[in-house]
């Protein structure tokens, strides 16, 4: 049985189309988030866990999708988006995660969102 050989150009075009489609979807999702999600009112002493608990799932999905498609270039976009939504405590974690090489494939913010709900993570007072 012969295994079909793929040309490098075919693979590159397929990857470009996949990332281009994901990038287009992330910008459309970003528009939806900015249109539908209003500024989130966090307590003045809110930390990461409080902020992520109050964050809608669609926002963390958008952050992970931006990180996947834009790699390290997602840091300024995520910073501006989180500032606009009033989610300041998430900015540092999102930027650091987007700058660490090799983590783009891992939906870190989505996993943190799920972990906070499943394990009932709360800060220590």
Residue frames relative to the residue before (quaternion, step in Angstrom):
aa qw qx qy qz dx dy dz
X 1.0000 0.0000 0.0000 0.0000 0.00 0.00 0.00
X 0.3080 -0.7673 0.5391 0.1607 3.54 -0.77 1.06
X 0.3096 -0.7207 0.5922 0.1842 3.52 -1.03 0.86
X 0.4236 -0.7141 0.4828 0.2785 3.58 -0.73 0.98
X 0.3196 -0.7362 0.5681 0.1818 3.51 -1.04 0.83
X 0.2330 -0.7619 0.5912 0.1252 3.52 -0.96 0.91
X 0.4102 -0.6873 0.5407 0.2589 3.48 -1.02 0.80
X 0.6069 -0.5723 0.4142 0.3641 3.53 -1.13 0.62
X 0.6281 0.5446 -0.3316 0.4460 3.57 1.04 -0.75
X 0.6431 0.5200 -0.3210 0.4615 3.62 0.98 -0.79
X 0.6572 0.4984 -0.3022 0.4779 3.58 0.98 -0.86
X 0.6549 0.5137 -0.3135 0.4571 3.59 0.95 -0.84
X 0.6521 0.5040 -0.3149 0.4707 3.60 0.96 -0.80
X 0.6477 0.5104 -0.3180 0.4677 3.59 0.97 -0.83
X 0.6586 0.4973 -0.3074 0.4738 3.61 0.95 -0.84
X 0.6467 0.5192 -0.3133 0.4627 3.57 0.97 -0.84
X 0.6591 0.4948 -0.3063 0.4764 3.59 0.97 -0.80
X 0.6493 0.5144 -0.3182 0.4610 3.60 0.99 -0.81
X 0.6990 0.4476 -0.2759 0.4848 3.60 0.85 -0.91
X 0.6242 0.5318 -0.3382 0.4617 3.58 1.05 -0.70
X 0.6558 0.5002 -0.3039 0.4767 3.58 0.99 -0.82
X 0.6575 0.4979 -0.3062 0.4755 3.58 0.98 -0.83
X 0.6422 0.5134 -0.3206 0.4703 3.58 1.04 -0.74
X 0.6412 0.5090 -0.3188 0.4777 3.58 0.97 -0.82
X 0.6540 0.5037 -0.3089 0.4724 3.59 0.96 -0.85
X 0.6559 0.5088 -0.3252 0.4530 3.60 0.96 -0.80
X 0.6521 0.4911 -0.3289 0.4748 3.62 1.00 -0.66
X 0.6317 0.5028 -0.3364 0.4847 3.59 1.05 -0.68
X 0.6476 0.5037 -0.3099 0.4805 3.59 0.99 -0.81
X 0.6237 0.5377 -0.3274 0.4633 3.57 1.07 -0.73
X 0.6363 0.5116 -0.3229 0.4787 3.58 1.01 -0.77
X 0.6387 0.5212 -0.3183 0.4680 3.56 1.00 -0.84
X 0.6555 0.5125 -0.3122 0.4585 3.59 0.91 -0.92
X 0.6886 0.4725 -0.2933 0.4653 3.59 0.84 -0.92
X 0.6654 0.5050 -0.2994 0.4610 3.58 1.10 -0.66
X 0.7936 0.3567 -0.1586 0.4668 3.59 0.87 -0.98
X 0.7228 0.3981 -0.2509 0.5060 3.59 0.95 -0.78
X 0.2736 -0.7696 0.5602 0.1381 3.52 -0.66 1.12
X 0.6889 -0.4424 0.3495 0.4557 3.54 -1.28 0.18
X 0.3291 -0.7596 0.5357 0.1667 3.54 -0.75 1.10
X 0.3169 -0.7587 0.5447 0.1654 3.55 -0.80 1.05
X 0.0864 -0.8007 0.5927 0.0077 3.56 -0.33 1.28
X 0.5558 -0.5637 0.4706 0.3896 3.59 -1.17 0.48
X 0.6324 -0.5725 0.3559 0.3816 3.63 -1.07 0.61
X 0.7483 0.3672 -0.2125 0.5100 3.61 1.07 -0.66
X 0.2646 0.8082 -0.4936 0.1821 3.59 1.19 0.45
X 0.2003 -0.7527 0.6168 0.1131 3.52 -1.07 0.85
X 0.7768 -0.3343 0.2442 0.4746 3.56 -1.32 -0.17
X 0.6967 0.4945 -0.2889 0.4319 3.60 0.81 -0.99
X 0.6371 0.5071 -0.3240 0.4816 3.58 1.03 -0.76
X 0.6681 0.5131 -0.2994 0.4481 3.56 0.91 -0.93
X 0.7008 0.4571 -0.2931 0.4626 3.59 0.83 -0.90
X 0.5980 0.5540 -0.3617 0.4525 3.59 1.14 -0.55
X 0.7281 0.4200 -0.2303 0.4903 3.60 1.05 -0.74
X 0.5623 0.6152 -0.3720 0.4085 3.59 1.29 -0.13
X 0.4469 -0.6747 0.5123 0.2874 3.61 -0.92 0.85
X 0.6246 -0.5689 0.3932 0.3627 3.57 -1.13 0.69
X 0.6304 0.5590 -0.3471 0.4118 3.60 0.93 -0.81
X 0.6265 0.5353 -0.3452 0.4492 3.61 1.07 -0.61
X 0.6920 0.4506 -0.2976 0.4790 3.63 0.85 -0.85
X 0.5978 0.5399 -0.3644 0.4673 3.60 1.09 -0.58
X 0.6423 0.5183 -0.3144 0.4690 3.56 1.00 -0.83
X 0.6491 0.5187 -0.3235 0.4526 3.60 0.91 -0.86
X 0.6783 0.4770 -0.2923 0.4764 3.59 0.94 -0.84
X 0.6419 0.5126 -0.3265 0.4676 3.59 1.01 -0.73
X 0.6369 0.5076 -0.3250 0.4808 3.60 1.00 -0.77
X 0.6485 0.5126 -0.3184 0.4640 3.58 0.94 -0.84
X 0.6534 0.5173 -0.3101 0.4575 3.58 1.00 -0.80
X 0.7638 0.3985 -0.2200 0.4576 3.59 0.82 -0.95
X 0.7798 0.3514 -0.1826 0.4849 3.60 0.97 -0.76
X 0.3340 -0.7574 0.4910 0.2714 3.58 1.31 -0.15
X 0.8358 -0.1439 0.0991 0.5204 3.62 -0.85 -0.88
X 0.5799 0.5921 -0.3764 0.4140 3.61 1.20 -0.31
X 0.5431 0.6203 -0.4054 0.3949 3.58 1.25 -0.12
X 0.4961 0.6937 -0.4199 0.3105 3.60 1.17 -0.44
X 0.7215 0.4134 -0.2927 0.4722 3.68 0.68 -0.86
X 0.6195 0.5345 -0.3469 0.4585 3.60 1.07 -0.68
X 0.6618 0.4959 -0.2970 0.4774 3.59 0.93 -0.91
X 0.6260 0.5413 -0.3366 0.4493 3.60 0.98 -0.83
X 0.6853 0.4769 -0.2851 0.4709 3.59 0.86 -0.95
X 0.6497 0.5227 -0.3145 0.4537 3.59 0.95 -0.87
X 0.6997 0.4644 -0.2766 0.4672 3.59 0.85 -0.94
X 0.6054 0.5322 -0.3517 0.4760 3.58 1.11 -0.59
X 0.6617 0.5132 -0.2992 0.4574 3.58 0.93 -0.91
X 0.7199 0.4344 -0.2430 0.4838 3.59 1.04 -0.77
X 0.4870 -0.6837 0.4232 0.3410 3.60 1.26 -0.09
X 0.5176 0.6412 -0.4029 0.3984 3.57 1.18 0.54
X 0.0203 -0.8678 0.4954 -0.0310 3.55 0.84 1.05
X 0.6653 0.5169 -0.3386 0.4190 3.65 0.84 -0.79
X 0.6548 0.5096 -0.3264 0.4528 3.63 1.14 -0.35
X 0.5098 0.6954 -0.4089 0.2987 3.60 1.18 -0.45
X 0.6962 0.4909 -0.2940 0.4335 3.57 0.74 -1.01
X 0.6640 0.5020 -0.3020 0.4647 3.56 0.90 -0.92
X 0.6635 0.5087 -0.3057 0.4556 3.59 0.92 -0.88
X 0.6700 0.4933 -0.3045 0.4638 3.59 0.92 -0.87
X 0.6551 0.5006 -0.3210 0.4660 3.59 0.88 -0.88
X 0.6639 0.5061 -0.3066 0.4573 3.58 0.92 -0.89
X 0.6795 0.4852 -0.3067 0.4569 3.60 0.96 -0.73
X 0.6830 0.4858 -0.2908 0.4615 3.60 1.16 -0.45
X 0.5832 0.5664 -0.3812 0.4402 3.61 1.23 -0.26
X 0.4132 -0.7347 0.4767 0.2495 3.60 -0.60 1.09
X 0.8086 0.3163 -0.2321 0.4384 3.54 -1.11 0.75
X 0.6338 0.5451 -0.3450 0.4269 3.61 1.20 -0.11
X 0.4396 0.7307 -0.4441 0.2749 3.59 1.22 -0.08
X 0.6597 0.5129 -0.3111 0.4528 3.59 1.06 -0.64
X 0.6564 0.4915 -0.3020 0.4861 3.60 1.23 -0.45
X 0.3261 -0.7521 0.5341 0.2068 3.63 -0.70 1.00
X 0.1467 -0.8667 0.4719 0.0677 3.55 0.57 1.24
X 0.6981 0.4647 -0.2902 0.4609 3.60 0.79 -0.94
X 0.6335 0.5167 -0.3338 0.4693 3.60 1.03 -0.72
X 0.6503 0.5034 -0.3141 0.4743 3.59 0.97 -0.80
X 0.6362 0.5072 -0.3273 0.4804 3.61 1.04 -0.73
X 0.6242 0.5401 -0.3309 0.4573 3.59 1.02 -0.83
X 0.6748 0.4764 -0.2861 0.4856 3.58 0.95 -0.90
X 0.6553 0.5317 -0.3160 0.4336 3.61 0.90 -0.91
X 0.6367 0.5290 -0.3310 0.4530 3.58 0.96 -0.82
X 0.7043 0.4502 -0.2685 0.4788 3.59 1.02 -0.74
X 0.6876 0.4857 -0.2908 0.4546 3.60 0.91 -0.85
X 0.7871 0.3238 -0.1596 0.5001 3.56 0.83 -1.01
X 0.3679 -0.7578 0.4693 0.2650 3.57 1.31 0.10
X 0.1136 0.8238 -0.5414 0.1240 3.54 0.94 0.96
X 0.0471 0.7714 -0.6316 0.0610 3.53 -0.93 0.96
X 0.5320 -0.6307 0.4493 0.3425 3.53 -1.08 0.59
X 0.4663 -0.6533 0.5212 0.2899 3.53 -1.23 0.52
X 0.2250 -0.7902 0.5572 0.1203 3.56 -0.81 0.98
